[in-house]
Amino acid sequence: MCSEFGTRDQEPKLLVIDAFRAHNTLEMMDAFKALKTTISLIFGGSTGFIQALDVALNQPMKNFIIKEANGHYYQDLVMVR
C-alpha cells in the first residue's frame, strides 16, 4: 500500500471511493491515514447524484493531466534529439 511515492509525499489528499466492503476496513483506513489521505465513501444509490460531479470536475481535470503529460513527453523528445 505504501509506495515510494506515498512515503515521500506528505501533502494531504482526498480519495473518493465506493463503499464496497473491502475498501471500508480498518486496515485500509489506517493505511490511507498513514499516507495523509482522507477517504470519502460513496454509498450505494448515490451514483446518480455524483455523476454530475464526475462530468463537471473529473473530465476537465483528466483533460488537463493529459495535456500536461503530453507536453512533458514532447519536451523530453525535443531534449533527446
C-alpha positions, -999 to +999 in steps of 0.1 A: +000+000+000+028+025+008+046+030-024+078+050-027+057+079-039+034+076-009+061+076+017+077+108+004+046+128-004+034+144+027+007+166+011-028+158+023-050+141-002-087+132-007-097+099-022-133+093-031-142+056-034-173+035-034-185+019-002-175-016-013-169-036+019-133-044+010-125-007+007-141+001+041-119-018+065-099-006+095-067-019+078-074+001+046-084+033+066-052+030+087-031+026+055-046+057+039-043+077+071-006+069+071-005+084+036-023+115+048-052+105+026-088+113+037-113+088+024-148+098+013-172+069+007-199+070-020-228+049-008-250+027-030-278+045-047-260+079-048-242+074-081-268+094-099-262+124-077-224+121-080-223+115-118-227+153-125-196+160-104-177+134-124-185+151-157-181+186-143-149+181-123-131+149-133-133+152-171-117+187-172-091+175-147-083+144-168-080+166-199-056+189-181-035+160-169-033+145-204-023+179-219+004+184-193+017+148-197+018+151-234+037+185-231+062+169-208+066+139-231+071+160-262+095+183-243+117+153-234+116+142-270+129+176-282+157+175-255+168+140-266+171+150-302 
